[in-house]
Amino acid sequence: MTTGPPIDELHFADAPSVDAVPGPQTQALLEKQREIDSSAVAYPEDIPIAFEDGKGATVRDADGNTYIDLFAGIGVLNVGHANPYVLEAVHEQADKFVHTVDFPTEARLELIEKLDEIAPDGLQGQNKVVFGGPTGSDAIEASIKLAKYNTGGDGLIAFRGAYHGATTGAMSVTSNKAFKERYTPLLPDVVHAPYPDPFRQDKSPDEAVNHALEEVQAIVEDPYGGLANPAGIIVEPIQGEGGIVTPPEGFLQGLRDIADDNDVVLVFDEIQSGLGRTGKWWASDWEGVAPDAMTSAKALGGVGFPLSATMYHEDLDTWGSGDHAGTYRGHVVGMRAGIRAIEYIQDHDLLAHARDLGEYIRGRLREAAAETDRLADVRGKGLFIGAEFIDTDGHPDGDLVDAIQQYCFERGVLVWTAGRHGNVLRLLPPLVLTHELAETALDIIVAVIEELTAEATQTV
Ligand SMILES: Cc1ncc(COP(=O)(O)O)c(C=O)c1O
């Protein structure tokens, strides 16, 4: 095997193929889970499914129903489920060595070199990578510690609508109050500035950007801005959980300028938007703006291994030995998987594919939007796609998106939701989704939107 089979050979041939769901085996597993698993379990509340098998951009449940998967384990499976090129290396590595803390292995050093090869201009050739723990939240913690360590400050600027994870530091920079209110006090000096969202803020793109940048500048520079010792600005180049909010051009560069003028560390959280998701390696590549530090996780583990990394400019490499630590500083099998996943994306030209297919999918959604006032905005880049729904009064309509998700599930397409009101249909398919599967999935999604918006309109 050189770089694995072409993308059209990766999937279950019969997808989608669904009987009445959830089937009996799935129901039994869900029931048992309810009895013995934590009350914090969340995903099956949205889609009552129990997975058995996955291939490419398709999955099979415990009853043998097959689905087209447009959520990919929340943006993890960029090269698809069970990608054979990745798995080949996984099996080889797992038989040899799995855990080495941060002793050198070929896999570790190769992955660091591979990440440098795809690093944004401005970090390429002049970065270091720290593997501090397995999840995205761990990478966020590392970036916060890095900013504090290097600046001596402790204040952080984050953004409304942001999601950065579930550990204490990551929750502090996350904006959703309901998510964090039971865990306060968190980090004390965090201020959330507005994120430019022309649609929700009813502003032109320029106005939205200027408004956000003025606020950030005031927080950092105004003597009465409130934040005593700013250390860093942390931002998603496209907000994921917040609703695939795609900032207009100029925002990231404006943040870069403010960070430079004030010697604070600019962190781009590319955990959901990175590794090819947007049709470029990093969402920030669309604007050609480099951060001082960049977090990555999710797709980094190749086929779902928990692995996260924080890349930062070499000038910030001031930590002493052990100043950032953790037992799981890089899972060797996950690292092998990550290298193979990057190679697979490179050799199958999946960045260009993601850009083309993303345009096609957004085009189909925009055609649907032309038929109903309820689909108010379609946005995103590459295969990071959001469609925002409103009710007949123009208010966010999360119930409609929940219904779309359920109807799609019953017809064999898995989609997810996002947005502060849950009213954004979020599509994050594996980058190996074929045009044919995308067409089938969009036929189903568009038919569901038509059916539900017609129904909803009739009932008002
Ligand atoms: C942008 C972003 N940052 C951080 C995280 C946290 O990653 P993890 O859930 O792996 O801790 C997520 C998870 O969804 C995310 O989307």
The ligand as a Gaussian input file, in Angstrom:
#p B3LYP/6-31G(d) Opt

LIG

0 1
 C      -12.805000      24.870000      18.941000
 C      -12.688000      23.846000      20.030000
 N      -11.773000      24.010000      20.983000
 C      -11.606000      23.111000      21.965000
 C      -12.408000      21.990000      22.049000
 C      -12.209000      21.019000      23.174000
 O      -11.691000      19.817000      22.691000
 P      -11.896000      18.465000      23.515000
 O      -13.374000      18.211000      23.537000
 O      -11.137000      17.431000      22.770000
 O      -11.350000      18.705000      24.870000
 C      -13.393000      21.790000      21.085000
 C      -14.287000      20.626000      21.155000
 O      -15.300000      20.546000      20.515000
 C      -13.542000      22.742000      20.053000
 O      -14.469000      22.604000      19.101000

